[in-house]
Amino acid sequence: MKVKSFLILITLVFISCKTVKLSENENNYLLADSGKDKFYLVELIRQKQTEGKLGEKPMLIINGNVIFYYYKKDIEKIVISKAEIKGLRISEAEKCVSLYGAGCKYGLVEINTYKSFE
C-alpha cells in the first residue's frame, strides 16, 4: 500500500511539472535568472506575437545596445535578470523600421535597466 501511494505521488509530481519548450530562436531571449523568471521575456514576446504586435524574431535592445536581431551573426547572451528591468517598450515593425532599419522588421523590444550595460 505504501509503495503504491508513493508511486502515485511521484507520478502526480511529474505530471504537474510544466516544462517550457523553446524554439531555437527563443533561446536568444532568456534572462540570466533561474526558475520561471528566466522565461519572462520569452513569455512576453509570445504574448505580443499572438496579439500581432511582434514577429518571430524581434530586435532586442538593452540600455541602447543591440543584443539580437534576425541576421546578426554574433548573438550576445542576456546578462540581466527580471529584477533589474526598469522599463520595457514594445514597438511594432512599422514604427521602428524607419529608425533601426531592416534589423527591426519583426518589431522591437527595448529594455532599460537599473544598471549600466557592460
N, C-alpha and C positions, 0 to 999 in steps of 0.2 A: 504493500500500500504506500509506504513512504517513498519507494523508488518511483512508482507511477506518478505520485504527486510532484516529486522533484522533476521528472521528465516533462510533465505538463507545464510546470512553472518555467523551466528553461525554454521550452518551445514558445510559450507566450512572450517571453522576453525577446527572443529573436524575431518574432513576428512584429512586435511593437516597435522595434528599432527601424527608423527610417534612414535610408541612405540617399544622399543627393547624387544623382547621376549627372555628370558634367560632360559636355561636348569638349572636344579638343580646344575650341575657341574660348569656352567659358573658363578654362584654367587661367587665362590671362587676366581675369577679374577677381581672383581670390585674394582676400585680405590676409594680413600677417597673423590674424587671430587664430585661436584654436576653437574647436566646437562649432556651434551654429553661427557665431558671429563671423566666421571665416567666409561664409556664403552670403553675407549681407548684400554686397554689391551685385553678385550674380542674380540673386532673387529680385533685386530692384530692377535690373536690366531686363530680366524675363518679364516682369510685370509691365514695364514700359513697351516691350516688344508686343505683348498681347493687346495693348492699347493702341498700337500702331505708331508710337512716338519714336521708337528706335528700330534700326535694322539689326541684322545678325551680328555685326561686328562694329559697335560704336567706338568712336575715338575716345580715349581716356586721357585726361589732363589732370595732373595733381600739382597744385601750387604753381601753375604756369608751365610745368614741364610735361611734354608729350610722352606718355608712357607706352601707349599702344594705339595703333591704327592698322587697318586691314592689310596694308602692304609693307609695313615697317619690318625690316629684317632682324634687328636686334631688339627683342622684346624684353623689357625690364620687368623684374618681379616687383609687385607692390609691397612696399615696406611699411605700410601704415596699418593701424588697427581701427576698428569701428569707433572706438572711444576717442580717437584723435581727429575724427572728421568734424570740422566746424561748420562747414556749409557744403551743399551739393546742388548742382544745377544741371538739368537735363535740357538739351537743345535738339530740336528736330533737324534733320538734314537740310531742309530748305533754308533754315535760318542761319546755319553755321558754315555752309559750303563757301559762301562769299567771303567769310573771314579766314577759314582754315584750308580751303581748297578741297581737292578730291579725297584727301585722307579722312574727311569728315562726312563722306557721302552716306554713312549709316547712322548719323546722328552723333551727339557729343555728350559725354558725362564728364563734368568738370567738378573737381573736388578741391576744397580748401581745407587745410588742417591747422591745428594749433601750433605745430612746429614747422620749421623751415625744412624744405626737402633737400636732401644731400645727394 
